[in-house]
Amino acid sequence: MKRILNISMMSVLVLGTLFLVSFADQKHQVQRYKAFTIDILNPSDDALITREELLESITDRFGKIEGAVISLVNLEELEKMVRDNPYISSCEVYRTISGELILKATVRSPLVRIMNESGQQYFIDKLGFMVPVNMKHPSHVVIANGYITDRLVTIDRIERPIIALPDSSVLRQIYPVALFISRDEFLKSFIDQIYVNEKMELELVPKIGSQEILFGSSDNARQKLENLKTFYLKVMNRLDWHTYKVINLKYKNQVVCSK
């Protein structure tokens, strides 16, 4: 009799559990998102996409998220769509217990605008990825032009890391120079262009003055730029800016000037 009673109690518990699970599942099927939050982790004036633009693209694809039935929003598809956007570098999507959907994204920030020989334009971002130009966001960054043959090629995803390019690619020379320039307020306000000459060497074009600044390769780029900065702040500010026509940084730890 006791054994039968135990079996009956177990049956009741199992049926009760199944009922609760079924009830919870039915409730989940009709539960709706109370809110949808997009959190841009690295907001900046140079960002290639805004929170509003990202929300608009999501709404076009999935409809309005806030108020939508939870079970009808495929989070894997949503996350993939955002990750596939060329102006997004990372994305995470998750749902809270309270019924809020949260999307955290890192957007791409342009470092240098490339203008190749065939007239194609694209950015290299601060992480070293080739990214298409967004006409809605004309970012004011240094321009690299001249004898550049590398093109922006779409394969699976639009963005492409320059580290995947061969060592001979001039983009791998341009990137570290542009990166060091972007990290220094004086250089960022002083250098306008990075020009690649016929010898595949770099030249810097200042925003003011008419000097030809010969940079050479990106070897010792940081030191060369520090030397250039020191030269302009401590020497050129005491001279007529037309004193020298050529400033040569190609030699290690030297700034060689000629009239």
Secondary structure, DSSP 4 states (H G I P E B T S, - for coil): -HHHHHHHHHHHHHHHHHHHHHHHHHHHHH-B-SEEEEEESS--TT-SS-HHHHHHHHHHHH---TTSBGGGS-HHHHHHHHHTSTTEEEEEEEE-TTSEEEEEEEE--EEEEEE-TTS-EEEEETTSEEEE--TT-----EEEEES-------SSSS-EEGGGS-TT-THHHHHHHHHHHHT-HHHHHHEEEEEE-TTS-EEEEESSS--EEEEESSTTHHHHHHHHHHHHHHTGGGS-TTS-SEEE--STT--EEE-
